[in-house]
Structure formats: C-alpha cells, structure tokens
Amino acid sequence: MLRTLCYRISITILNIFFPPLAVGLLDNFSTDCLVNSILFVCGVLPSHIHGFYISCVYFSRRHKVRRGIYPGGRKSFIYTDTILNGGASNAEVRRLAEGDRTRSRRAKSPRG
C-alpha cells in the first residue's frame, strides 16, 4: 500500500516537471510517451493534461485489476495496452472480462 502510494506520488511529481518521462515510466516508453513528447514540444500545457489523464486512467485501472474487476475497454487518446490494462497482461484482462460476462449472465438469468 505504501509502495503504491509512493509510486503514485513520484509519477505525479514527475508529471508536474517533465510529463513525457512520467508517461514513459508508465507505458515503458511506447506510443503514449511519443504522443506526450510531441505535445510537450508543441506546448507544455497539453502535455501536462495528457500526462495527468494517462496517469489517472492507469492507476484507476490498476486498482480495478487488483480487486479482480475487468478494467474496461478502449479509452480516447490512449494507445498502449499497458495503460489500458492497468499494468496487467492481456491474458489476465481477458480472464477478468470472461469472469464479468459469466457473472452478468448469472445475474440476468431468472431464478426458479
């Protein structure tokens, strides 16, 4: 718990001073980091907005995955599976999605 909080605080501080680095640490310097770097060159404020958006989505979905809940589908302006899955693997997210579908079928079926 404390480790996660420290990680989140450090990402937030990095996002304040240099957003491409914060996004790069979250998505392993992939597509979202490239997009954020371009935004940083074009204007600092769009890079900050994009960086905070990326980190909020990542930590929200990471929390859902750790609780065993399907993190959700695609989001606008996010191109990396690492962010979309909250750091979980694609296989684990598929397992969680199947579990959600099974749970929702059980809830919809009439009990007799």
Backbone as XML, in Angstrom:
<?xml version="1.0"?>
<chain id="A" units="angstrom">
  <residue number="1" name="MET">
    <atom name="N" x="0.828" y="-1.190" z="0.000"/>
    <atom name="CA" x="0.000" y="0.000" z="0.000"/>
    <atom name="C" x="0.876" y="1.259" z="0.000"/>
  </residue>
  <residue number="2" name="LEU">
    <atom name="N" x="1.845" y="1.303" z="0.894"/>
    <atom name="CA" x="2.732" y="2.463" z="0.978"/>
    <atom name="C" x="3.592" y="2.579" z="-0.277"/>
  </residue>
  <residue number="3" name="ARG">
    <atom name="N" x="4.018" y="1.427" z="-0.793"/>
    <atom name="CA" x="4.837" y="1.426" z="-2.008"/>
    <atom name="C" x="4.061" y="1.985" z="-3.193"/>
  </residue>
  <residue number="4" name="THR">
    <atom name="N" x="2.780" y="1.593" z="-3.309"/>
    <atom name="CA" x="1.930" y="2.090" z="-4.384"/>
    <atom name="C" x="1.715" y="3.589" z="-4.253"/>
  </residue>
  <residue number="5" name="LEU">
    <atom name="N" x="1.507" y="4.050" z="-3.036"/>
    <atom name="CA" x="1.311" y="5.481" z="-2.800"/>
    <atom name="C" x="2.562" y="6.275" z="-3.174"/>
  </residue>
  <residue number="6" name="CYS">
    <atom name="N" x="3.720" y="5.784" z="-2.796"/>
    <atom name="CA" x="4.971" y="6.454" z="-3.149"/>
    <atom name="C" x="5.178" y="6.487" z="-4.656"/>
  </residue>
  <residue number="7" name="TYR">
    <atom name="N" x="4.852" y="5.380" z="-5.326"/>
    <atom name="CA" x="4.968" y="5.321" z="-6.782"/>
    <atom name="C" x="4.043" y="6.338" z="-7.427"/>
  </residue>
  <residue number="8" name="ARG">
    <atom name="N" x="2.826" y="6.423" z="-6.940"/>
    <atom name="CA" x="1.855" y="7.360" z="-7.493"/>
    <atom name="C" x="2.288" y="8.808" z="-7.258"/>
  </residue>
  <residue number="9" name="ILE">
    <atom name="N" x="2.809" y="9.096" z="-6.085"/>
    <atom name="CA" x="3.284" y="10.449" z="-5.784"/>
    <atom name="C" x="4.481" y="10.809" z="-6.654"/>
  </residue>
  <residue number="10" name="SER">
    <atom name="N" x="5.395" y="9.868" z="-6.848"/>
    <atom name="CA" x="6.573" y="10.148" z="-7.679"/>
    <atom name="C" x="6.177" y="10.377" z="-9.140"/>
  </residue>
  <residue number="11" name="ILE">
    <atom name="N" x="5.211" y="9.618" z="-9.639"/>
    <atom name="CA" x="4.724" y="9.834" z="-11.009"/>
    <atom name="C" x="4.066" y="11.208" z="-11.121"/>
  </residue>
  <residue number="12" name="THR">
    <atom name="N" x="3.309" y="11.604" z="-10.104"/>
    <atom name="CA" x="2.657" y="12.916" z="-10.117"/>
    <atom name="C" x="3.687" y="14.041" z="-10.103"/>
  </residue>
  <residue number="13" name="ILE">
    <atom name="N" x="4.724" y="13.913" z="-9.291"/>
    <atom name="CA" x="5.770" y="14.942" z="-9.247"/>
    <atom name="C" x="6.514" y="15.011" z="-10.582"/>
  </residue>
  <residue number="14" name="LEU">
    <atom name="N" x="6.828" y="13.861" z="-11.154"/>
    <atom name="CA" x="7.464" y="13.845" z="-12.479"/>
    <atom name="C" x="6.558" y="14.470" z="-13.530"/>
  </residue>
  <residue number="15" name="ASN">
    <atom name="N" x="5.265" y="14.213" z="-13.400"/>
    <atom name="CA" x="4.310" y="14.760" z="-14.352"/>
    <atom name="C" x="4.253" y="16.283" z="-14.267"/>
  </residue>
  <residue number="16" name="ILE">
    <atom name="N" x="4.482" y="16.826" z="-13.109"/>
    <atom name="CA" x="4.489" y="18.279" z="-12.949"/>
    <atom name="C" x="5.704" y="18.898" z="-13.643"/>
  </residue>
  <residue number="17" name="PHE">
    <atom name="N" x="6.870" y="18.258" z="-13.511"/>
    <atom name="CA" x="8.094" y="18.841" z="-14.046"/>
    <atom name="C" x="8.425" y="18.402" z="-15.473"/>
  </residue>
  <residue number="18" name="PHE">
    <atom name="N" x="8.201" y="17.135" z="-15.805"/>
    <atom name="CA" x="8.516" y="16.648" z="-17.157"/>
    <atom name="C" x="7.573" y="15.504" z="-17.518"/>
  </residue>
  <residue number="19" name="PRO">
    <atom name="N" x="6.389" y="15.835" z="-18.055"/>
    <atom name="CA" x="5.356" y="14.824" z="-18.328"/>
    <atom name="C" x="5.789" y="13.661" z="-19.229"/>
  </residue>
  <residue number="20" name="PRO">
    <atom name="N" x="6.597" y="13.867" z="-20.283"/>
    <atom name="CA" x="6.964" y="12.697" z="-21.099"/>
    <atom name="C" x="7.689" y="11.604" z="-20.313"/>
  </residue>
  <residue number="21" name="LEU">
    <atom name="N" x="8.490" y="11.978" z="-19.342"/>
    <atom name="CA" x="9.186" y="10.981" z="-18.531"/>
    <atom name="C" x="8.199" y="10.205" z="-17.663"/>
  </residue>
  <residue number="22" name="ALA">
    <atom name="N" x="7.232" y="10.899" z="-17.082"/>
    <atom name="CA" x="6.224" y="10.231" z="-16.251"/>
    <atom name="C" x="5.410" y="9.242" z="-17.083"/>
  </residue>
  <residue number="23" name="VAL">
    <atom name="N" x="4.984" y="9.667" z="-18.266"/>
    <atom name="CA" x="4.215" y="8.779" z="-19.140"/>
    <atom name="C" x="5.094" y="7.630" z="-19.620"/>
  </residue>
  <residue number="24" name="GLY">
    <atom name="N" x="6.343" y="7.911" z="-19.897"/>
    <atom name="CA" x="7.269" y="6.872" z="-20.335"/>
    <atom name="C" x="7.470" y="5.797" z="-19.282"/>
  </residue>
  <residue number="25" name="LEU">
    <atom name="N" x="7.538" y="6.196" z="-18.030"/>
    <atom name="CA" x="7.681" y="5.209" z="-16.962"/>
    <atom name="C" x="6.428" y="4.348" z="-16.822"/>
  </residue>
  <residue number="26" name="LEU">
    <atom name="N" x="5.274" y="4.915" z="-17.125"/>
    <atom name="CA" x="4.036" y="4.143" z="-17.020"/>
    <atom name="C" x="3.840" y="3.188" z="-18.195"/>
  </residue>
  <residue number="27" name="ASP">
    <atom name="N" x="4.220" y="3.611" z="-19.402"/>
    <atom name="CA" x="3.952" y="2.770" z="-20.579"/>
    <atom name="C" x="5.208" y="2.206" z="-21.225"/>
  </residue>
  <residue number="28" name="ASN">
    <atom name="N" x="6.320" y="2.175" z="-20.497"/>
    <atom name="CA" x="7.581" y="1.606" z="-20.993"/>
    <atom name="C" x="8.081" y="2.296" z="-22.259"/>
  </residue>
  <residue number="29" name="PHE">
    <atom name="N" x="7.946" y="3.618" z="-22.301"/>
    <atom name="CA" x="8.433" y="4.447" z="-23.399"/>
    <atom name="C" x="7.909" y="3.981" z="-24.752"/>
  </residue>
  <residue number="30" name="SER">
    <atom name="N" x="6.606" y="3.849" z="-24.838"/>
    <atom name="CA" x="5.955" y="3.381" z="-26.051"/>
    <atom name="C" x="5.194" y="4.535" z="-26.718"/>
  </residue>
  <residue number="31" name="THR">
    <atom name="N" x="4.106" y="4.219" z="-27.381"/>
    <atom name="CA" x="3.357" y="5.167" z="-28.198"/>
    <atom name="C" x="2.841" y="6.361" z="-27.403"/>
  </residue>
  <residue number="32" name="ASP">
    <atom name="N" x="2.295" y="6.122" z="-26.230"/>
    <atom name="CA" x="1.773" y="7.233" z="-25.437"/>
    <atom name="C" x="2.877" y="8.202" z="-25.024"/>
  </residue>
  <residue number="33" name="CYS">
    <atom name="N" x="4.063" y="7.697" z="-24.796"/>
    <atom name="CA" x="5.199" y="8.556" z="-24.467"/>
    <atom name="C" x="5.573" y="9.423" z="-25.674"/>
  </residue>
  <residue number="34" name="LEU">
    <atom name="N" x="5.528" y="8.848" z="-26.866"/>
    <atom name="CA" x="5.816" y="9.597" z="-28.085"/>
    <atom name="C" x="4.783" y="10.704" z="-28.287"/>
  </residue>
  <residue number="35" name="VAL">
    <atom name="N" x="3.504" y="10.378" z="-28.106"/>
    <atom name="CA" x="2.440" y="11.381" z="-28.234"/>
    <atom name="C" x="2.653" y="12.499" z="-27.215"/>
  </residue>
  <residue number="36" name="ASN">
    <atom name="N" x="2.970" y="12.135" z="-25.976"/>
    <atom name="CA" x="3.175" y="13.138" z="-24.944"/>
    <atom name="C" x="4.406" y="13.992" z="-25.245"/>
  </residue>
  <residue number="37" name="SER">
    <atom name="N" x="5.431" y="13.406" z="-25.810"/>
    <atom name="CA" x="6.634" y="14.177" z="-26.171"/>
    <atom name="C" x="6.320" y="15.193" z="-27.261"/>
  </residue>
  <residue number="38" name="ILE">
    <atom name="N" x="5.531" y="14.791" z="-28.243"/>
    <atom name="CA" x="5.123" y="15.724" z="-29.303"/>
    <atom name="C" x="4.284" y="16.855" z="-28.716"/>
  </residue>
  <residue number="39" name="LEU">
    <atom name="N" x="3.375" y="16.512" z="-27.807"/>
    <atom name="CA" x="2.579" y="17.551" z="-27.147"/>
    <atom name="C" x="3.460" y="18.481" z="-26.318"/>
  </residue>
  <residue number="40" name="PHE">
    <atom name="N" x="4.508" y="17.941" z="-25.705"/>
    <atom name="CA" x="5.420" y="18.747" z="-24.904"/>
    <atom name="C" x="6.180" y="19.740" z="-25.767"/>
  </residue>
  <residue number="41" name="VAL">
    <atom name="N" x="6.576" y="19.305" z="-26.961"/>
    <atom name="CA" x="7.290" y="20.194" z="-27.877"/>
    <atom name="C" x="6.342" y="21.279" z="-28.404"/>
  </residue>
  <residue number="42" name="CYS">
    <atom name="N" x="5.102" y="20.891" z="-28.699"/>
    <atom name="CA" x="4.121" y="21.854" z="-29.234"/>
    <atom name="C" x="3.664" y="22.850" z="-28.171"/>
  </residue>
  <residue number="43" name="GLY">
    <atom name="N" x="3.518" y="22.396" z="-26.974"/>
    <atom name="CA" x="3.077" y="23.265" z="-25.884"/>
    <atom name="C" x="3.090" y="22.476" z="-24.593"/>
  </residue>
  <residue number="44" name="VAL">
    <atom name="N" x="3.544" y="23.081" z="-23.544"/>
    <atom name="CA" x="3.723" y="22.358" z="-22.292"/>
    <atom name="C" x="2.390" y="21.984" z="-21.654"/>
  </residue>
  <residue number="45" name="LEU">
    <atom name="N" x="1.411" y="22.869" z="-21.708"/>
    <atom name="CA" x="0.123" y="22.610" z="-21.051"/>
    <atom name="C" x="-0.600" y="21.382" z="-21.614"/>
  </residue>
  <residue number="46" name="PRO">
    <atom name="N" x="-0.686" y="21.186" z="-22.939"/>
    <atom name="CA" x="-1.326" y="19.955" z="-23.430"/>
    <atom name="C" x="-0.619" y="18.681" z="-22.969"/>
  </residue>
  <residue number="47" name="SER">
    <atom name="N" x="0.691" y="18.764" z="-22.833"/>
    <atom name="CA" x="1.451" y="17.615" z="-22.353"/>
    <atom name="C" x="1.104" y="17.293" z="-20.907"/>
  </residue>
  <residue number="48" name="HIS">
    <atom name="N" x="0.944" y="18.316" z="-20.083"/>
    <atom name="CA" x="0.546" y="18.104" z="-18.695"/>
    <atom name="C" x="-0.843" y="17.487" z="-18.606"/>
  </residue>
  <residue number="49" name="ILE">
    <atom name="N" x="-1.763" y="17.999" z="-19.385"/>
    <atom name="CA" x="-3.136" y="17.467" z="-19.369"/>
    <atom name="C" x="-3.135" y="16.005" z="-19.796"/>
  </residue>
  <residue number="50" name="HIS">
    <atom name="N" x="-2.448" y="15.705" z="-20.888"/>
    <atom name="CA" x="-2.371" y="14.338" z="-21.380"/>
    <atom name="C" x="-1.676" y="13.435" z="-20.358"/>
  </residue>
  <residue number="51" name="GLY">
    <atom name="N" x="-0.621" y="13.920" z="-19.746"/>
    <atom name="CA" x="0.112" y="13.128" z="-18.753"/>
    <atom name="C" x="-0.736" y="12.791" z="-17.532"/>
  </residue>
  <residue number="52" name="PHE">
    <atom name="N" x="-1.477" y="13.773" z="-17.032"/>
    <atom name="CA" x="-2.341" y="13.502" z="-15.886"/>
    <atom name="C" x="-3.488" y="12.576" z="-16.269"/>
  </residue>
  <residue number="53" name="TYR">
    <atom name="N" x="-4.006" y="12.725" z="-17.492"/>
    <atom name="CA" x="-5.061" y="11.829" z="-17.981"/>
    <atom name="C" x="-4.546" y="10.389" z="-18.039"/>
  </residue>
  <residue number="54" name="ILE">
    <atom name="N" x="-3.366" y="10.209" z="-18.592"/>
    <atom name="CA" x="-2.760" y="8.879" z="-18.696"/>
    <atom name="C" x="-2.558" y="8.275" z="-17.305"/>
  </residue>
  <residue number="55" name="SER">
    <atom name="N" x="-2.008" y="9.048" z="-16.382"/>
    <atom name="CA" x="-1.734" y="8.501" z="-15.053"/>
    <atom name="C" x="-3.024" y="8.199" z="-14.293"/>
  </residue>
  <residue number="56" name="CYS">
    <atom name="N" x="-4.046" y="9.030" z="-14.436"/>
    <atom name="CA" x="-5.324" y="8.756" z="-13.763"/>
    <atom name="C" x="-5.962" y="7.473" z="-14.292"/>
  </residue>
  <residue number="57" name="VAL">
    <atom name="N" x="-5.955" y="7.297" z="-15.602"/>
    <atom name="CA" x="-6.519" y="6.080" z="-16.196"/>
    <atom name="C" x="-5.714" y="4.865" z="-15.752"/>
  </residue>
  <residue number="58" name="TYR">
    <atom name="N" x="-4.395" y="4.964" z="-15.786"/>
    <atom name="CA" x="-3.539" y="3.842" z="-15.406"/>
    <atom name="C" x="-3.796" y="3.413" z="-13.968"/>
  </residue>
  <residue number="59" name="PHE">
    <atom name="N" x="-3.772" y="4.352" z="-13.026"/>
    <atom name="CA" x="-3.937" y="3.984" z="-11.620"/>
    <atom name="C" x="-5.357" y="3.532" z="-11.299"/>
  </residue>
  <residue number="60" name="SER">
    <atom name="N" x="-6.343" y="4.098" z="-11.979"/>
    <atom name="CA" x="-7.722" y="3.648" z="-11.781"/>
    <atom name="C" x="-7.897" y="2.208" z="-12.246"/>
  </residue>
  <residue number="61" name="ARG">
    <atom name="N" x="-7.364" y="1.909" z="-13.419"/>
    <atom name="CA" x="-7.491" y="0.551" z="-13.958"/>
    <atom name="C" x="-6.615" y="-0.431" z="-13.186"/>
  </residue>
  <residue number="62" name="ARG">
    <atom name="N" x="-5.491" y="0.014" z="-12.702"/>
    <atom name="CA" x="-4.634" y="-0.850" z="-11.888"/>
    <atom name="C" x="-5.358" y="-1.258" z="-10.602"/>
  </residue>
  <residue number="63" name="HIS">
    <atom name="N" x="-6.065" y="-0.308" z="-10.015"/>
    <atom name="CA" x="-6.844" y="-0.589" z="-8.804"/>
    <atom name="C" x="-7.947" y="-1.615" z="-9.091"/>
  </residue>
  <residue number="64" name="LYS">
    <atom name="N" x="-8.622" y="-1.454" z="-10.244"/>
    <atom name="CA" x="-9.685" y="-2.403" z="-10.608"/>
    <atom name="C" x="-9.126" y="-3.806" z="-10.810"/>
  </residue>
  <residue number="65" name="VAL">
    <atom name="N" x="-8.008" y="-3.912" z="-11.516"/>
    <atom name="CA" x="-7.410" y="-5.225" z="-11.786"/>
    <atom name="C" x="-6.995" y="-5.894" z="-10.482"/>
  </residue>
  <residue number="66" name="ARG">
    <atom name="N" x="-6.428" y="-5.149" z="-9.568"/>
    <atom name="CA" x="-6.016" y="-5.729" z="-8.292"/>
    <atom name="C" x="-7.209" y="-6.209" z="-7.463"/>
  </residue>
  <residue number="67" name="ARG">
    <atom name="N" x="-8.370" y="-5.601" z="-7.672"/>
    <atom name="CA" x="-9.581" y="-6.040" z="-6.975"/>
    <atom name="C" x="-10.285" y="-7.169" z="-7.732"/>
  </residue>
  <residue number="68" name="GLY">
    <atom name="N" x="-9.769" y="-7.554" z="-8.900"/>
    <atom name="CA" x="-10.341" y="-8.646" z="-9.668"/>
    <atom name="C" x="-11.504" y="-8.218" z="-10.542"/>
  </residue>
  <residue number="69" name="ILE">
    <atom name="N" x="-11.552" y="-6.943" z="-10.903"/>
    <atom name="CA" x="-12.613" y="-6.400" z="-11.745"/>
    <atom name="C" x="-12.034" y="-6.086" z="-13.115"/>
  </residue>
  <residue number="70" name="TYR">
    <atom name="N" x="-12.831" y="-6.350" z="-14.159"/>
    <atom name="CA" x="-12.421" y="-6.025" z="-15.523"/>
    <atom name="C" x="-12.202" y="-4.514" z="-15.622"/>
  </residue>
  <residue number="71" name="PRO">
    <atom name="N" x="-11.019" y="-4.074" z="-16.105"/>
    <atom name="CA" x="-10.712" y="-2.645" z="-16.085"/>
    <atom name="C" x="-11.481" y="-1.806" z="-17.100"/>
  </residue>
  <residue number="72" name="GLY">
    <atom name="N" x="-12.055" y="-2.418" z="-18.126"/>
    <atom name="CA" x="-12.801" y="-1.655" z="-19.125"/>
    <atom name="C" x="-12.147" y="-1.741" z="-20.490"/>
  </residue>
  <residue number="73" name="GLY">
    <atom name="N" x="-12.832" y="-1.212" z="-21.466"/>
    <atom name="CA" x="-12.361" y="-1.273" z="-22.849"/>
    <atom name="C" x="-11.471" y="-0.102" z="-23.220"/>
  </residue>
  <residue number="74" name="ARG">
    <atom name="N" x="-11.504" y="0.239" z="-24.476"/>
    <atom name="CA" x="-10.666" y="1.302" z="-25.020"/>
    <atom name="C" x="-11.059" y="2.662" z="-24.452"/>
  </residue>
  <residue number="75" name="LYS">
    <atom name="N" x="-10.082" y="3.571" z="-24.394"/>
    <atom name="CA" x="-10.294" y="4.956" z="-23.989"/>
    <atom name="C" x="-9.697" y="5.859" z="-25.060"/>
  </residue>
  <residue number="76" name="SER">
    <atom name="N" x="-10.252" y="7.034" z="-25.195"/>
    <atom name="CA" x="-9.749" y="8.001" z="-26.174"/>
    <atom name="C" x="-8.343" y="8.452" z="-25.810"/>
  </residue>
  <residue number="77" name="PHE">
    <atom name="N" x="-7.516" y="8.625" z="-26.828"/>
    <atom name="CA" x="-6.167" y="9.165" z="-26.698"/>
    <atom name="C" x="-5.217" y="8.299" z="-25.881"/>
  </residue>
  <residue number="78" name="ILE">
    <atom name="N" x="-5.546" y="7.020" z="-25.717"/>
    <atom name="CA" x="-4.627" y="6.085" z="-25.067"/>
    <atom name="C" x="-4.373" y="4.950" z="-26.053"/>
  </residue>
  <residue number="79" name="TYR">
    <atom name="N" x="-3.103" y="4.712" z="-26.357"/>
    <atom name="CA" x="-2.750" y="3.786" z="-27.422"/>
    <atom name="C" x="-1.984" y="2.558" z="-26.937"/>
  </residue>
  <residue number="80" name="THR">
    <atom name="N" x="-1.618" y="2.488" z="-25.681"/>
    <atom name="CA" x="-0.785" y="1.413" z="-25.169"/>
    <atom name="C" x="-1.596" y="0.482" z="-24.278"/>
  </residue>
  <residue number="81" name="ASP">
    <atom name="N" x="-1.450" y="-0.817" z="-24.502"/>
    <atom name="CA" x="-2.175" y="-1.804" z="-23.691"/>
    <atom name="C" x="-1.749" y="-1.764" z="-22.226"/>
  </residue>
  <residue number="82" name="THR">
    <atom name="N" x="-0.517" y="-1.386" z="-21.962"/>
    <atom name="CA" x="-0.047" y="-1.319" z="-20.575"/>
    <atom name="C" x="-0.899" y="-0.341" z="-19.767"/>
  </residue>
  <residue number="83" name="ILE">
    <atom name="N" x="-1.211" y="0.789" z="-20.354"/>
    <atom name="CA" x="-2.038" y="1.790" z="-19.674"/>
    <atom name="C" x="-3.480" y="1.300" z="-19.603"/>
  </residue>
  <residue number="84" name="LEU">
    <atom name="N" x="-4.005" y="0.798" z="-20.713"/>
    <atom name="CA" x="-5.398" y="0.350" z="-20.760"/>
    <atom name="C" x="-5.665" y="-0.808" z="-19.810"/>
  </residue>
  <residue number="85" name="ASN">
    <atom name="N" x="-4.659" y="-1.655" z="-19.589"/>
    <atom name="CA" x="-4.829" y="-2.811" z="-18.716"/>
    <atom name="C" x="-4.408" y="-2.537" z="-17.273"/>
  </residue>
  <residue number="86" name="GLY">
    <atom name="N" x="-3.974" y="-1.344" z="-16.987"/>
    <atom name="CA" x="-3.534" y="-1.031" z="-15.636"/>
    <atom name="C" x="-2.290" y="-1.795" z="-15.225"/>
  </residue>
  <residue number="87" name="GLY">
    <atom name="N" x="-1.438" y="-2.100" z="-16.192"/>
    <atom name="CA" x="-0.208" y="-2.823" z="-15.914"/>
    <atom name="C" x="-0.346" y="-4.337" z="-15.960"/>
  </residue>
  <residue number="88" name="ALA">
    <atom name="N" x="-1.564" y="-4.836" z="-16.111"/>
    <atom name="CA" x="-1.786" y="-6.288" z="-16.172"/>
    <atom name="C" x="-1.539" y="-6.800" z="-17.586"/>
  </residue>
  <residue number="89" name="SER">
    <atom name="N" x="-1.343" y="-8.099" z="-17.699"/>
    <atom name="CA" x="-1.136" y="-8.697" z="-19.015"/>
    <atom name="C" x="-2.466" y="-8.806" z="-19.761"/>
  </residue>
  <residue number="90" name="ASN">
    <atom name="N" x="-2.384" y="-8.946" z="-21.069"/>
    <atom name="CA" x="-3.599" y="-9.105" z="-21.874"/>
    <atom name="C" x="-4.361" y="-10.373" z="-21.490"/>
  </residue>
  <residue number="91" name="ALA">
    <atom name="N" x="-3.633" y="-11.430" z="-21.148"/>
    <atom name="CA" x="-4.281" y="-12.686" z="-20.754"/>
    <atom name="C" x="-5.090" y="-12.510" z="-19.473"/>
  </residue>
  <residue number="92" name="GLU">
    <atom name="N" x="-4.528" y="-11.788" z="-18.509"/>
    <atom name="CA" x="-5.258" y="-11.567" z="-17.261"/>
    <atom name="C" x="-6.496" y="-10.706" z="-17.475"/>
  </residue>
  <residue number="93" name="VAL">
    <atom name="N" x="-6.391" y="-9.712" z="-18.333"/>
    <atom name="CA" x="-7.555" y="-8.857" z="-18.620"/>
    <atom name="C" x="-8.635" y="-9.664" z="-19.340"/>
  </residue>
  <residue number="94" name="ARG">
    <atom name="N" x="-8.234" y="-10.552" z="-20.258"/>
    <atom name="CA" x="-9.234" y="-11.416" z="-20.926"/>
    <atom name="C" x="-9.924" y="-12.320" z="-19.912"/>
  </residue>
  <residue number="95" name="ARG">
    <atom name="N" x="-9.161" y="-12.856" z="-18.955"/>
    <atom name="CA" x="-9.748" y="-13.702" z="-17.915"/>
    <atom name="C" x="-10.743" y="-12.919" z="-17.071"/>
  </residue>
  <residue number="96" name="LEU">
    <atom name="N" x="-10.402" y="-11.688" z="-16.724"/>
    <atom name="CA" x="-11.310" y="-10.851" z="-15.949"/>
    <atom name="C" x="-12.557" y="-10.496" z="-16.746"/>
  </residue>
  <residue number="97" name="ALA">
    <atom name="N" x="-12.391" y="-10.261" z="-18.060"/>
    <atom name="CA" x="-13.541" y="-9.947" z="-18.906"/>
    <atom name="C" x="-14.484" y="-11.141" z="-19.001"/>
  </residue>
  <residue number="98" name="GLU">
    <atom name="N" x="-13.923" y="-12.341" z="-19.144"/>
    <atom name="CA" x="-14.764" y="-13.544" z="-19.191"/>
    <atom name="C" x="-15.484" y="-13.759" z="-17.871"/>
  </residue>
  <residue number="99" name="GLY">
    <atom name="N" x="-14.810" y="-13.472" z="-16.777"/>
    <atom name="CA" x="-15.430" y="-13.594" z="-15.466"/>
    <atom name="C" x="-16.580" y="-12.615" z="-15.296"/>
  </residue>
  <residue number="100" name="ASP">
    <atom name="N" x="-16.426" y="-11.404" z="-15.809"/>
    <atom name="CA" x="-17.502" y="-10.409" z="-15.742"/>
    <atom name="C" x="-18.690" y="-10.839" z="-16.585"/>
  </residue>
  <residue number="101" name="ARG">
    <atom name="N" x="-18.416" y="-11.400" z="-17.774"/>
    <atom name="CA" x="-19.521" y="-11.863" z="-18.630"/>
    <atom name="C" x="-20.276" y="-13.005" z="-17.953"/>
  </residue>
  <residue number="102" name="THR">
    <atom name="N" x="-19.554" y="-13.918" z="-17.336"/>
    <atom name="CA" x="-20.192" y="-15.043" z="-16.642"/>
    <atom name="C" x="-21.024" y="-14.536" z="-15.471"/>
  </residue>
  <residue number="103" name="ARG">
    <atom name="N" x="-20.498" y="-13.591" z="-14.732"/>
    <atom name="CA" x="-21.221" y="-13.020" z="-13.593"/>
    <atom name="C" x="-22.478" y="-12.299" z="-14.043"/>
  </residue>
  <residue number="104" name="SER">
    <atom name="N" x="-22.390" y="-11.546" z="-15.158"/>
    <atom name="CA" x="-23.558" y="-10.796" z="-15.619"/>
    <atom name="C" x="-24.622" y="-11.743" z="-16.168"/>
  </residue>
  <residue number="105" name="ARG">
    <atom name="N" x="-24.217" y="-12.875" z="-16.783"/>
    <atom name="CA" x="-25.207" y="-13.865" z="-17.252"/>
    <atom name="C" x="-25.937" y="-14.489" z="-16.079"/>
  </residue>
  <residue number="106" name="ARG">
    <atom name="N" x="-25.201" y="-14.761" z="-15.023"/>
    <atom name="CA" x="-25.841" y="-15.344" z="-13.829"/>
    <atom name="C" x="-26.837" y="-14.373" z="-13.208"/>
  </residue>
  <residue number="107" name="ALA">
    <atom name="N" x="-26.479" y="-13.098" z="-13.212"/>
    <atom name="CA" x="-27.367" y="-12.101" z="-12.615"/>
    <atom name="C" x="-28.630" y="-11.895" z="-13.451"/>
  </residue>
  <residue number="108" name="LYS">
    <atom name="N" x="-28.534" y="-12.048" z="-14.778"/>
    <atom name="CA" x="-29.693" y="-11.868" z="-15.651"/>
    <atom name="C" x="-30.601" y="-13.087" z="-15.698"/>
  </residue>
  <residue number="109" name="SER">
    <atom name="N" x="-30.070" y="-14.274" z="-15.435"/>
    <atom name="CA" x="-30.896" y="-15.472" z="-15.561"/>
    <atom name="C" x="-31.938" y="-15.516" z="-14.438"/>
  </residue>
  <residue number="110" name="PRO">
    <atom name="N" x="-33.174" y="-15.899" z="-14.800"/>
    <atom name="CA" x="-34.238" y="-15.953" z="-13.781"/>
    <atom name="C" x="-34.011" y="-17.150" z="-12.851"/>
  </residue>
  <residue number="111" name="ARG">
    <atom name="N" x="-34.262" y="-16.900" z="-11.616"/>
    <atom name="CA" x="-34.096" y="-17.984" z="-10.641"/>
    <atom name="C" x="-35.473" y="-18.631" z="-10.400"/>
  </residue>
  <residue number="112" name="GLY">
    <atom name="N" x="-35.472" y="-19.922" z="-10.402"/>
    <atom name="CA" x="-36.744" y="-20.618" z="-10.302"/>
    <atom name="C" x="-36.887" y="-21.472" z="-9.159"/>
  </residue>
</chain>
